[in-house]
Amino acid sequence: MQTISSYDFKGKRALIRVDFNVPLNDKFEITDDTRMRAALPTIKKIIVGGGSPIIMSHLGRPKNGPEEKFSLKPLVNHLSELLGGATVKIAPDCIGDEVKAMAESVKPGEVLILENLRFYKEETAGDEEFAAKLAENGDCWVNDAFGTAHRAHASTAVIAKFFPNDKMFGYLIESEVESLDKVVKAPQRPLTAIMGGAKVSSKITIIENLLDKVDNLILGGGMKFTFIKAHGGKVGSSICEDDFLETALNIEKLAKEKGVNLYMASDVVAADAFSNDANVKTIPANEIPDGWMGLDAGPEAIESFKKVIEKSGTILWNGPIGVFEMEAFAAGTKAVGEAVVEATKKGAFSLVGGGDSVAAVNQLGFADGVSYISTAGGALLEYLEGKTLPGVAAVRGE
């Protein structure tokens, strides 16, 4: 398999599938360029190597063909700035003779952005003929869009067959896959997974798959109340999925059978309203009175979580422990973050993934203290579920 580090890009037009699905305000100004910055090392590598990056991406979810509000035009000047003033042009389309001619005339060091791939329904349908037309615009294909790697779209997977010897991961996907594999394929022991979030239903498959891999599983967030109620505990007005009580008991049974240590909060910080100004009290997690809700882990639970985390060799953190956005209920998430940073200092490998978890580490100032922060959403979760990601398999030739 080719790698971006060893491939010779001199004189080559490199088709790069990136994830430039960035948020725009009503003036079509970029409000968060994180995804664009994430692709810069790959784009710069190709430029320095004497190649011409041809950028492919989607933006938003256009339904009826080309729509000006979904055009990639607003990204042109900003990408040029990010690349230190490099010449960045945009094609009027992503396929066709005019686009092909523009791609062929791009000079080394110049960048061409193809227009929104999803102006064509063939992109999301994984149409092979559409993928062939895209492939005409480049000499090699680089997949650097981990956020869409779980989709078998024309530009993320199908296009690979037109570059049998000239396909590779960009630096972003390369680092995502390597980091995830350190967790799911070759972890340092003990491996601890911290799963937060509100609902068991959204994390069942991940939890079940992780039970074959982890030594310790910490269940935080609102999902723990489904487990507590399944044992007859009182959860008051806390979030709880009554349809998944049996599922919760089955997960506990499975964990026991596989020798996984399962940890949940024994005490919680409860409130009489979902508000930073609510009345609060620390009580046993299974004794929450009517009208009250658990919104964070209590001090006893926090101490038990910290002990487990700080002795871990590998840590996966997906989902906050409490409602960290409100200062009154941020202690659990803060303490877990501090413990993850401490374990990382001692040599553990720590990976944080999932929107809320990433927001938490950034907001609470732990980003520099963990080993890796994953940029992906659905792709990350499906990888943790043990599913094959088409965008990864296509590059590997699987």
N, C-alpha and C positions, 0 to 999 in steps of 0.2 A: 504494500500500500504506500502511495506517495505521501509525503508530509510537506507542509508548507515551509518548514525550515530548510529542507534539502532540495526542493523543486527549483528549477531554473526558469524564472519568469521573463528573462531577457527577450524583448520583442514579442511577448505573448499578450493576448487580450484575455484577461482573467475574469470570467463570469463569477461574481461573488453573490451568493444569496445571503443577504443580511436581514436583520429585523429592524427596519426603520419605521416601525408602526408607532410613531411618537405622538404625544398629545399636542394639539394645536388649539389656540384660543379663537375667538370669533374674528380676530384680525389675521388669522392664519400664521400666527407667530408660535414658534416651538416653546412650550412651557416646561419641558423636561427632556434634555438631550442625552440622558443616560445610555439609551440603546445605541445612539450614534457613536458616542464615545467608546462603547464596548467593542465596536468593530474597527476602531482606528488602527490598532496594532496590525491587523490583517491587511488593511488597505495600504498602510505605510510600507509593510514588508514587500508588497507587490511593486509599489512605486520605486522603492530603493533598489529592488532587483531588476529594474529596467522594464517592467511590464506596465500595462494599462488596465486599471480596475474598471470593470463594467458592472455597475451596481444593480442588483435586482431586489425588489422588496414589494410588500403590500403596504397599504395604509388604510385603516378603517375597514368597513364592510360595504363597499359599493354593491348595489343590487341590480342596477340597470345600465351596465356598461359605463363608459367614461362619464365622470362627474367632476366638475372643477374643484368642488370642496374636498375631494379625495386625491387630488393631484399631488405628486411629489415635488412640484415646483418650489414650494416654500422651503425645501430642505437644501436647495442648491447653494445659496450663499453661505449658509451656516456650515455646511460640510467643507466648503472652500476655506473658511476661517479656521476650522478645526485642523485642517491639513496645512496650515501655515501659508495660505494664499494660493494653493494649487488651482489649476484651471479645472473647473467642474462644469460640465454641460449636461443638459437633460434632453433626452430623445422625446419626440412627440407621441411615441407608442412604445411597446416592449417587443413587438415583432413586426415583420414586414420589410420590404426592400429599402425604404428610406432609413429605417433603424439600422439595418444591416450595413448600409453604406456609411452611416455615421460611426458605427462600431469599427469598421475597417479603416476609417480615416483617423481614428484617435491616436495621438502621438504618445510615445512612452512618457509616463509621468502625468498625463492627463487622465481625468476621471469622467466617465459617462454614466449618468443615472438613467436607467430605463423607466418608462412611466409605469404606474401602478399595475402590478401583475393581475390583481383581482378585478380589473376592468373586463377581464375575460373569465367567464364561468368555467372555462376549460382548465384554468389554473387549479382551482380547488377540486375539480373532478379528476385531476391527475391524468389529463388527456395526453397521450403519447405524441400525437401530431403537433400539439401546441408546444410540448417540451422540445421536440425536434426543431421547431422554429426558433425557440429561445436559444438553443444550442448553437445555431448558426452565427450568433453574435460573439462567440468566444472560442479560444483555443484550449482552454482548460476550465474546470468548474471547481469552485471552492464553496463548500457549505459552511457558513458561519452563523446560521440562524438557529440556535438551540431552542429558542422560544417556539419555533414551528416544526421542530424535528420530529414531533409525534404525529405529524400530518403527512400522508402520502400524496402531496401535491406535485404538480408538474415540475416546479422549480426547486422543491426541497428533496425530491427522491427520484422521480421518473427520469429526469434529465441525466442522471448518472450513467445510464446505458449508452449515451452518446459520447462519453468520455471514459472509455474502459481503462485507459492507462494514464489519464490526466485528471484525476479527481482526488480531492483531499479535504480535510477539515481545515477551517480557519482556526486562529489561535483561541477564539472564544469557545467554540464547541470542543476543541481539543482539551482545553482546561476544564470545562464542565464535565466531560466524560471521564477524564483522568481522576478528577476529584470525587465524582460519584462512585467510580469503581473502587476507590480507596475505602469507601463506606460499605458498598454492597458486595464487593468481590474479594477484597483482600484487606480487611480491617485489622488494626492493632487491637488486641483484646485488653480489657473488656470493651465491647461495643454497646454504647448507650444511645437509644433514640428517645428524643423528647418530642412527643406529639401533642400539640395544642389545638386550639380551635373550638368552635361551638358544637359541632355535630359529629356523632359517631358515623352517621350514614355517609358522610363525604370522605371518610378516612378508612372505612372498613377494609378495602382491598389492600391498601398500603400496610395497615397494621397486621393483617393476616400474613402478608408476604414477609414483613420484617420479623415476625415471630420465628421464622426459619433461620434468621441471621443474627439477631441481637442477643446480648446477655441481659441487658436491663431495658425496660420500657417504662418511661415516665409519661403518664397521661395527664395532661393539664387542660386548662380552659374549661369551657362549658360541657364538653363531652363527658366529663367524669360523673356528672349528675345522673346520666342515664345508667351508669354502672351502680351508683349508690342507690337509686330507686329500685333497680333490679334486685337488690338485697333487702328491700323493704324500708330503706332509709327515707327520712323526710327531707325533701329538697325545696319546699316552699314554692316561690315563684321562679326559681332558677330554670334556665333553659334545660329542657329534657325531652328526649324522643321516646315516647311511650311505645312506639311501634318497634323499637330496637332493644327492648329490655332483654329479650331472649338472646339476641345477638351479642349483647354485652356479656352475658353469662357464658356464652360459647367461647368468646375471646379469652375470658379468664381461664376457662377449662383448657383451652388450647395452649395458653401460656404455661400453665402448670405442667402439662404433658411434655412440653418441649424444654422445660427447665429454665424458662425465662422469668426473671424477677420483675414483677409488675408493681409499679408505684403510683399511688394516687393520693391526693391531698386528704389528710386525716382531719384537718381543720381548715376553715375558710374565713375570709373577711366577707361578711354579709352586709347588705344594705337594704333599706326599706324603699329605695327608688333607684332607678338607673341614672344616677346623677353624681357628680363630683361633690355635691353639697349634701348628699343624703346622710341620714343617721347610719352609723356603721358599728358593727360589733364582731368580735372574733368568737366563733362557735364551732363545735364539732360539725364536720361536713355532712353528717347524716341526721342532724337535728336542727335543720333550718325551719323556723316557724312560717306559717302562712303569711303572705304579704312581704316576705323578705327573700332576697336572692343572693346566691354566692357569686361574687365578682372577682375574687382573687384567692390565691392560696394563703393559708394562715402561717404564722411563724414556725409552728412545729413541722408542718409539711415542707416549708422552705428549707429548714435545716436538714431534713432527710433527703431531699432532692440534691442539695449541695454536696453532701457526703458521697452520694453515688456518682455525680458528675465529676467531682475532682479526682476520683480514683479511676476514671475511664481512659482508655487508650485511643478510642475513636468516638466522636459525638456527632449525631445528626439532630439538628433542631429544626422542627417544622411546626410553627404555630406558637403563639404566646401563651403564658400561664394564666393571665388574667386580663382585665380590660385596661391594658397599659396606657391607652390614650388618656385616661383620667388618672391624675396624680394619686388619688386616694386608693387606686387599685393597681398600681404599677409595681409594688414591692416584690411580688413573686417573679415577674418577668425580669426585673432588675437583678434580683439575687441569682436567678438562673444564668443570666448573661454574665455576671461577675464570675460565677463558678466555671462557665465554659471558657472564659478568658484565662482564668487561673489554671485550668487543666491544660489549655493550649500552651501556656508558658512552660509547663512541666513536660511538654513533648507530645501531647495528644494532638490528633488531627481532628479539627472541628469544621463541620460544614453546616451553614445556615441557608435554608431555602424556603420559598413560599413568601408571598407578598407581605403578609402581616409580620412574619418573623424578621424579614429584611428591614421593614419599616421600624420595627422595635429596636434592632441593633443599631440602626442609623440614628434614630431619635434619642436613644439612651447612651450613645457614644461608645459602643463596643465594636464597631466595624473593623477597626485596625487590630483588634485583639483576637480575631478568629482566623482560622486557616483559609477558608474560602466562603464567599457569599455567592450563591447561585442566582443567576438573573432570570431563570425560567419559572414558569408557572405549571401549565399542564404537562409539558415535557418532563419536568422534574418529577412530578407526581407519578406519571406513567412509568418512568424509569424505576422509581422506588417500588412500584407495583410489580415489577418484574416483566413488564411488557417490552417488546421489541419496538424501538423507535425507527420508523421508515427512513428518516433523514440520516440516522447514524448507520443503519444497516446498508443503505445505498452506497455510502462511501467505503465501508468495509468490504463490500461485495458479498454480503450475507444473503 
